Amino acid sequence: MMKKFLIISLLFPVITFFCSGGERVKYCKSISDIMAKARRNERVSVVFLGGSLTWGANASAPNITSWRGRTMAELKKRYPAAHWEFADAAIGATGSSLGIFRLERDVFSHDPDLVILDFTLNDRLSGGVDGFADQKNQSYEALIRTCLKRNVAVLPVFTAGREHVEHPDINKWQRRLEHIRLFEAYQLEYADILGVMHREYHTGRIDTDGLWAAEYFDSTHPHDRGYAVYTRCFFAEWERIEKSPVKPVILPEKTLTGDSYNFFNRVELSKLSPEGWDIRMPVIVADSYDFMASRWIDKVIEQGNAVQCGSVKWQKRAGKELFPFTFSFRGEQVILLAETLPESVAFTVSVNGGEPRKIALRQVRCSQLHYAVLAENLAADQNHFVRVVPQLPPGDQPGIMRWSALLINGSQCAEITGWQNEK
């Protein structure tokens, strides 16, 4: 019989077994542990981390009639004596490459027992160009590993748009298969809403015309009736997990998809406080609630040719100008997290002296969260330089830049090494 020696890690509350063969296996909190905690009527804190389907786009009341809202209500109904706490950390049109950098601020700050994770769809359900080692699979795995190391259980969810449900071959959606491969390696249970809906559609049990309202011209986000079906399918999976033999969640010693997220760092630029930039609070008037910048960022640094003269209004002022700047960093990728406003200007980036590439901004009426990849696929062991040149607004129009953080990841390090204004 294999002998096992138990060691409790002091850094992270996971249990480590050293087997007689010398291999090391770590066991982490699972969804079965969360179900048992709820049955014991204890406190259970849940964070929903995902995109617009988790937020509840097109729901009449997103906190109530979305699948997230309905799931919260159903959990309270099924475990009425448990002390439930819920937090919404879903941002539309975002995936794991941003989510990994949001964990500390938007997830762990709620002291969660469970993260319900919905990024498979927004990480491009059809898959990436690099197969299992794709960058988005690496960020997705890093996100799961980070949660498990913090003793937070993870329940991944596969949501779906109409196209995904109706396609005759569910295996067309390569990202789903790649994530299932990850779950099997970690022994993670998952809620396959897409899989249940796909079976029901192709056996005539659901009518997609009734789930995606035609007048919304949106085949991704359903209305209330569609979210009700999502919720029913979610709890069909919940019940399947409840009835299944308990599997210990494993934390493999090494990543399966790659090591480009061995290090990841959210560099708050207000703390860096570069000379010539003002530190501001984000605007609290937004185009939509899930994109509301003030929900997801605390401060911004600002430069421009204008001053704020209203809640969402800037006025050009003599003596203030937009200026280029260069920052340097060590890492393989850097992403910008910023606030976009009607007065925000587009800009170009040049990486290590290369050709300038324009970073366009969404046209907005108020404040909105914005993120963009500035540089990627870089050498891990070198210092890299990114030159940023704002595009000047025409005539007397005001123009500003509001940056919040630089998100850096790499296999060897992830850090800012310098900042230089050109003024």
C-alpha positions as CSV (number, residue, x, y, z in Angstrom):
1,M,0.0,0.0,0.0
2,M,1.2,3.5,-0.8
3,K,2.2,5.5,2.2
4,K,1.3,9.1,2.5
5,F,2.8,11.8,4.8
6,L,0.7,14.8,5.6
7,I,2.1,18.3,5.7
8,I,0.0,21.5,6.2
9,S,1.4,24.3,4.1
10,L,2.0,27.5,6.1
11,L,1.9,29.8,3.0
12,F,-1.4,28.6,1.6
13,P,-4.1,26.5,3.4
14,V,-3.9,23.5,1.0
15,I,-3.0,20.0,2.1
16,T,0.1,18.4,0.7
17,F,0.7,14.6,0.4
18,F,4.1,13.2,-0.3
19,C,3.5,9.7,-1.7
20,S,6.0,6.9,-1.4
21,G,7.0,7.4,-5.0
22,G,8.3,10.9,-4.2
23,E,5.7,12.8,-6.2
24,R,3.9,15.7,-4.5
25,V,0.2,16.2,-4.8
26,K,-1.8,19.1,-3.2
27,Y,-5.5,18.8,-2.4
28,C,-7.6,22.0,-2.3
29,K,-11.1,23.1,-1.5
30,S,-13.8,21.7,-3.8
31,I,-17.4,22.5,-4.7
32,S,-18.3,19.5,-2.5
33,D,-16.8,21.2,0.5
34,I,-19.0,24.3,-0.3
35,M,-22.1,22.2,-0.6
36,A,-21.3,20.6,2.8
37,K,-20.7,24.0,4.3
38,A,-24.1,25.2,3.2
39,R,-25.7,22.0,4.6
40,R,-24.1,22.8,7.9
41,N,-25.8,26.3,7.8
42,E,-22.5,28.1,7.8
43,R,-21.4,31.3,6.1
44,V,-20.8,30.8,2.4
45,S,-19.4,33.6,0.3
46,V,-19.7,33.4,-3.4
47,V,-18.2,35.6,-6.1
48,F,-19.4,35.5,-9.7
49,L,-16.5,36.2,-12.0
50,G,-17.2,36.4,-15.7
51,G,-18.5,38.5,-18.6
52,S,-21.7,40.0,-19.8
53,L,-23.8,36.7,-19.5
54,T,-22.8,36.5,-15.9
55,W,-23.5,40.2,-15.3
56,G,-26.9,39.7,-17.0
57,A,-27.0,41.7,-20.2
58,N,-30.5,42.0,-21.6
59,A,-32.1,40.8,-18.4
60,S,-34.9,43.1,-17.2
61,A,-33.3,43.3,-13.8
62,P,-29.8,41.9,-13.9
63,N,-29.4,41.3,-10.2
64,I,-32.7,39.4,-10.1
65,T,-33.7,37.9,-13.5
66,S,-30.2,37.0,-14.9
67,W,-28.9,33.5,-14.3
68,R,-26.6,35.0,-11.7
69,G,-29.6,36.6,-9.9
70,R,-31.7,33.5,-10.2
71,T,-28.9,31.3,-9.0
72,M,-28.5,33.4,-5.9
73,A,-32.2,33.1,-5.1
74,E,-32.2,29.4,-5.8
75,L,-29.2,28.7,-3.5
76,K,-30.9,30.6,-0.7
77,K,-34.1,28.5,-1.3
78,R,-32.2,25.2,-1.3
79,Y,-30.1,26.0,1.8
80,P,-32.3,28.4,3.7
81,A,-30.4,28.3,7.0
82,A,-27.0,28.9,5.4
83,H,-25.6,32.5,5.6
84,W,-25.1,33.4,2.0
85,E,-23.0,36.4,0.8
86,F,-22.8,37.1,-2.9
87,A,-20.6,39.5,-4.9
88,D,-20.7,40.5,-8.6
89,A,-17.3,40.7,-10.3
90,A,-18.6,40.3,-13.9
91,I,-17.5,42.8,-16.7
92,G,-18.9,42.4,-20.2
93,A,-16.5,41.6,-23.1
94,T,-13.7,40.6,-20.8
95,G,-12.0,37.3,-20.2
96,S,-9.4,35.6,-18.1
97,S,-6.5,37.7,-19.5
98,L,-8.0,40.6,-17.6
99,G,-9.6,38.5,-14.9
100,I,-6.3,37.2,-13.6
101,F,-5.2,40.7,-12.7
102,R,-8.6,41.5,-11.0
103,L,-8.4,38.7,-8.4
104,E,-6.9,40.5,-5.5
105,R,-9.1,43.7,-5.7
106,D,-12.4,42.3,-7.1
107,V,-12.5,38.7,-5.8
108,F,-10.3,38.0,-2.8
109,S,-11.4,41.3,-1.1
110,H,-14.8,39.5,-0.5
111,D,-13.2,36.6,1.4
112,P,-14.9,34.1,-0.9
113,D,-15.4,30.4,-0.3
114,L,-16.3,29.9,-3.9
115,V,-15.7,31.5,-7.3
116,I,-18.2,30.7,-10.0
117,L,-16.1,31.2,-13.1
118,D,-17.5,32.1,-16.5
119,F,-14.7,33.0,-19.0
120,T,-14.7,30.2,-21.5
121,L,-17.0,31.9,-23.9
122,N,-15.2,35.3,-23.8
123,D,-11.9,33.6,-24.1
124,R,-13.1,32.7,-27.6
125,L,-15.1,29.4,-27.5
126,S,-13.8,28.2,-30.9
127,G,-10.2,28.1,-29.5
128,G,-6.9,29.9,-30.1
129,V,-4.2,29.6,-32.7
130,D,-1.7,27.9,-30.3
131,G,-4.0,25.1,-29.2
132,F,-3.7,24.0,-25.5
133,A,-0.7,26.3,-25.0
134,D,-2.7,29.3,-26.1
135,Q,-2.2,32.5,-24.1
136,K,-5.8,32.6,-23.0
137,N,-5.6,29.0,-21.7
138,Q,-2.5,30.0,-19.7
139,S,-4.3,33.0,-18.1
140,Y,-7.3,30.8,-17.4
141,E,-5.2,28.1,-15.7
142,A,-3.3,30.7,-13.7
143,L,-6.5,32.2,-12.5
144,I,-7.7,28.8,-11.3
145,R,-4.4,28.0,-9.7
146,T,-4.3,31.3,-7.8
147,C,-7.8,30.7,-6.4
148,L,-6.9,27.2,-5.3
149,K,-3.7,28.4,-3.6
150,R,-5.8,30.9,-1.7
151,N,-8.1,28.1,-0.5
152,V,-11.0,29.3,-2.7
153,A,-13.0,26.7,-4.4
154,V,-13.7,27.2,-8.2
155,L,-16.8,26.1,-10.1
156,P,-16.2,26.8,-13.8
157,V,-19.3,27.3,-15.9
158,F,-19.8,27.0,-19.7
159,T,-22.4,29.6,-20.8
160,A,-23.5,29.9,-24.4
161,G,-25.0,32.0,-27.1
162,R,-27.6,30.8,-29.6
163,E,-25.0,29.8,-32.2
164,H,-23.3,27.5,-29.7
165,V,-26.5,25.8,-28.7
166,E,-27.7,25.2,-32.2
167,H,-24.5,24.0,-33.8
168,P,-24.8,20.3,-34.6
169,D,-21.4,19.4,-33.2
170,I,-20.6,20.6,-29.7
171,N,-17.0,19.6,-30.2
172,K,-16.6,22.5,-32.6
173,W,-16.1,24.6,-29.6
174,Q,-12.4,23.8,-29.0
175,R,-12.0,26.1,-26.0
176,R,-14.6,24.0,-24.1
177,L,-12.6,20.8,-24.8
178,E,-9.4,22.4,-23.8
179,H,-10.9,23.7,-20.5
180,I,-12.4,20.2,-19.8
181,R,-8.9,18.8,-20.2
182,L,-7.7,21.3,-17.6
183,F,-10.6,20.3,-15.2
184,E,-9.8,16.7,-15.5
185,A,-6.1,17.3,-14.6
186,Y,-7.2,19.3,-11.5
187,Q,-10.2,17.0,-10.8
188,L,-12.4,20.1,-10.9
189,E,-16.2,19.7,-11.2
190,Y,-17.8,22.1,-13.7
191,A,-21.3,23.2,-14.7
192,D,-21.8,22.6,-18.4
193,I,-24.8,24.9,-19.2
194,L,-23.9,24.7,-22.8
195,G,-23.8,20.9,-22.8
196,V,-27.2,20.6,-21.2
197,M,-28.8,23.2,-23.5
198,H,-27.2,21.6,-26.6
199,R,-28.7,18.2,-25.7
200,E,-32.1,19.7,-25.0
201,Y,-32.2,21.7,-28.2
202,H,-31.2,18.8,-30.4
203,T,-33.8,16.6,-28.7
204,G,-36.5,19.2,-29.2
205,R,-36.9,20.1,-25.5
206,I,-36.1,23.8,-25.9
207,D,-37.0,26.4,-28.6
208,T,-34.2,28.9,-29.0
209,D,-36.6,31.4,-30.7
210,G,-38.2,31.8,-27.3
211,L,-34.9,32.3,-25.4
212,W,-33.3,35.0,-27.5
213,A,-35.7,37.9,-28.0
214,A,-35.8,38.8,-31.7
215,E,-36.4,42.5,-31.0
216,Y,-33.0,42.8,-29.2
217,F,-31.1,41.7,-32.4
218,D,-28.7,39.9,-30.1
219,S,-28.0,36.2,-30.4
220,T,-25.6,36.0,-27.5
221,H,-27.5,37.5,-24.6
222,P,-30.9,36.1,-23.9
223,H,-33.8,37.8,-22.1
224,D,-35.4,36.7,-18.8
225,R,-36.8,33.5,-20.2
226,G,-33.5,32.5,-21.6
227,Y,-31.7,33.2,-18.3
228,A,-34.3,31.0,-16.6
229,V,-33.3,28.1,-18.8
230,Y,-29.6,28.8,-18.0
231,T,-30.4,28.6,-14.3
232,R,-32.4,25.4,-14.7
233,C,-29.4,23.8,-16.6
234,F,-27.0,25.1,-14.0
235,F,-28.8,23.4,-11.2
236,A,-29.2,20.2,-13.2
237,E,-25.4,20.2,-13.2
238,W,-25.3,21.2,-9.5
239,E,-27.5,18.2,-8.7
240,R,-25.3,15.9,-10.8
241,I,-22.3,17.0,-8.8
242,E,-24.1,16.5,-5.5
243,K,-25.0,12.9,-6.4
244,S,-21.5,12.1,-7.8
245,P,-18.7,10.5,-5.7
246,V,-16.6,13.2,-4.1
247,K,-13.4,13.9,-6.0
248,P,-10.5,15.7,-4.2
249,V,-9.4,18.8,-6.2
250,I,-5.7,18.5,-7.1
251,L,-3.2,21.3,-7.6
252,P,-0.5,19.9,-10.0
253,E,3.0,21.0,-9.1
254,K,3.5,22.5,-12.6
255,T,1.1,24.2,-15.0
256,L,-0.2,22.3,-18.0
257,T,-0.6,25.1,-20.5
258,G,2.6,27.1,-20.1
259,D,4.4,29.3,-17.7
260,S,3.9,32.8,-19.0
261,Y,1.8,33.7,-15.9
262,N,4.4,32.4,-13.4
263,F,4.5,36.1,-12.5
264,F,1.7,38.6,-12.9
265,N,1.6,42.1,-11.6
266,R,-1.0,44.9,-11.6
267,V,1.0,48.1,-11.4
268,E,-1.2,50.9,-10.1
269,L,0.1,54.0,-11.8
270,S,-1.2,56.3,-9.1
271,K,1.3,54.7,-6.8
272,L,4.0,55.1,-9.4
273,S,3.0,58.8,-9.7
274,P,5.0,59.8,-12.8
275,E,6.0,63.4,-13.0
276,G,3.7,65.6,-15.1
277,W,0.6,63.5,-14.5
278,D,-2.3,64.4,-12.2
279,I,-3.8,61.8,-9.9
280,R,-7.6,61.7,-10.2
281,M,-10.7,59.7,-9.1
282,P,-12.6,57.9,-11.9
283,V,-15.8,59.5,-13.1
284,I,-18.9,58.0,-11.5
285,V,-21.3,58.6,-14.4
286,A,-21.2,55.6,-16.8
287,D,-22.7,54.3,-20.1
288,S,-23.5,50.9,-18.4
289,Y,-23.2,49.5,-14.9
290,D,-20.9,46.6,-15.6
291,F,-18.4,48.9,-17.5
292,M,-18.6,51.6,-14.9
293,A,-14.9,52.5,-14.3
294,S,-15.3,53.5,-10.7
295,R,-16.5,50.0,-9.8
296,W,-13.2,48.4,-11.0
297,I,-10.5,51.1,-10.6
298,D,-9.7,53.3,-7.6
299,K,-7.6,56.1,-9.2
300,V,-6.2,57.2,-12.5
301,I,-3.3,59.3,-13.7
302,E,-4.3,62.1,-16.1
303,Q,-2.5,64.2,-18.7
304,G,-4.1,66.4,-21.4
305,N,-4.7,69.9,-22.8
306,A,-7.9,70.4,-20.7
307,V,-9.3,70.7,-17.2
308,Q,-12.4,69.1,-15.8
309,C,-15.3,71.5,-15.5
310,G,-18.2,69.1,-14.9
311,S,-19.0,65.6,-14.0
312,V,-18.3,64.4,-17.5
313,K,-17.0,67.6,-19.2
314,W,-13.5,69.0,-19.9
315,Q,-12.5,72.4,-21.3
316,K,-9.3,73.2,-23.2
317,R,-6.9,75.4,-21.2
318,A,-3.9,77.3,-22.4
319,G,-0.6,76.0,-21.1
320,K,-1.7,72.4,-20.9
321,E,-0.6,70.0,-23.6
322,L,-0.6,66.3,-24.4
323,F,2.9,64.8,-24.5
324,P,4.5,61.5,-25.6
325,F,6.1,59.2,-23.0
326,T,8.0,55.9,-22.8
327,F,7.9,53.2,-20.1
328,S,10.0,50.2,-19.8
329,F,9.2,46.8,-18.3
330,R,10.3,43.2,-17.9
331,G,7.8,40.6,-18.9
332,E,6.2,38.9,-21.9
333,Q,3.0,40.9,-22.2
334,V,1.6,44.3,-20.9
335,I,-2.0,45.3,-20.9
336,L,-3.4,48.8,-20.3
337,L,-6.3,49.3,-17.8
338,A,-7.7,52.7,-18.3
339,E,-10.8,55.0,-18.2
340,T,-12.3,56.2,-21.5
341,L,-14.3,59.4,-21.7
342,P,-15.7,61.4,-24.6
343,E,-12.6,63.6,-24.5
344,S,-10.1,60.6,-24.4
345,V,-7.7,60.6,-27.3
346,A,-6.4,57.6,-29.3
347,F,-2.7,56.9,-29.3
348,T,0.0,54.9,-30.9
349,V,2.5,52.5,-29.3
350,S,5.9,51.5,-30.6
351,V,7.5,48.5,-28.9
352,N,11.3,48.3,-28.8
353,G,11.6,50.8,-31.6
354,G,9.2,49.0,-33.9
355,E,6.5,50.5,-36.2
356,P,3.8,52.5,-34.4
357,R,0.5,50.7,-33.9
358,K,-2.7,52.7,-33.2
359,I,-4.8,51.9,-30.1
360,A,-8.3,53.0,-30.9
361,L,-10.8,53.8,-28.2
362,R,-14.5,53.1,-28.0
363,Q,-16.9,56.0,-28.6
364,V,-18.6,56.7,-25.3
365,R,-21.0,59.2,-23.9
366,C,-19.8,59.0,-20.3
367,S,-17.1,57.1,-18.4
368,Q,-16.2,53.5,-19.3
369,L,-13.6,51.0,-18.4
370,H,-11.1,50.3,-21.2
371,Y,-8.4,47.7,-21.6
372,A,-6.0,47.0,-24.4
373,V,-3.0,44.8,-25.1
374,L,0.0,47.1,-25.7
375,A,2.7,44.5,-26.2
376,E,2.8,40.7,-26.3
377,N,4.9,37.7,-27.2
378,L,8.1,39.3,-25.9
379,A,11.3,37.8,-24.6
380,A,11.0,36.9,-21.0
381,D,14.6,37.8,-20.0
382,Q,14.9,41.3,-21.5
383,N,13.9,44.9,-20.7
384,H,11.3,46.2,-23.2
385,F,10.5,49.8,-24.1
386,V,7.0,51.1,-25.1
387,R,6.7,54.6,-26.6
388,V,3.2,56.1,-26.4
389,V,2.3,59.1,-28.6
390,P,-1.2,60.7,-28.1
391,Q,-3.1,61.7,-31.2
392,L,-3.8,65.4,-30.8
393,P,-7.5,66.4,-31.1
394,P,-8.4,68.9,-33.9
395,G,-8.7,72.6,-33.3
396,D,-9.8,73.7,-29.9
397,Q,-11.2,70.4,-28.8
398,P,-10.1,69.0,-25.4
399,G,-8.1,65.9,-25.2
400,I,-7.1,63.8,-22.2
401,M,-5.6,60.4,-21.3
402,R,-6.6,58.6,-18.1
403,W,-4.6,55.5,-17.3
404,S,-5.1,53.4,-14.2
405,A,-2.8,50.4,-14.3
406,L,-0.3,48.4,-16.4
407,L,-0.9,44.6,-16.2
408,I,2.3,42.7,-16.8
409,N,2.9,38.9,-16.9
410,G,5.9,36.7,-17.7
411,S,7.6,33.4,-17.0
412,Q,10.6,35.0,-15.2
413,C,9.4,38.4,-13.9
414,A,6.7,41.1,-14.3
415,E,7.7,44.6,-13.3
416,I,8.0,48.2,-14.4
417,T,11.6,49.3,-14.8
418,G,11.3,53.0,-15.9
419,W,9.1,55.9,-17.1
420,Q,10.1,58.9,-19.1
421,N,8.0,61.8,-20.3
422,E,8.9,63.8,-23.5
423,K,8.0,67.3,-22.6
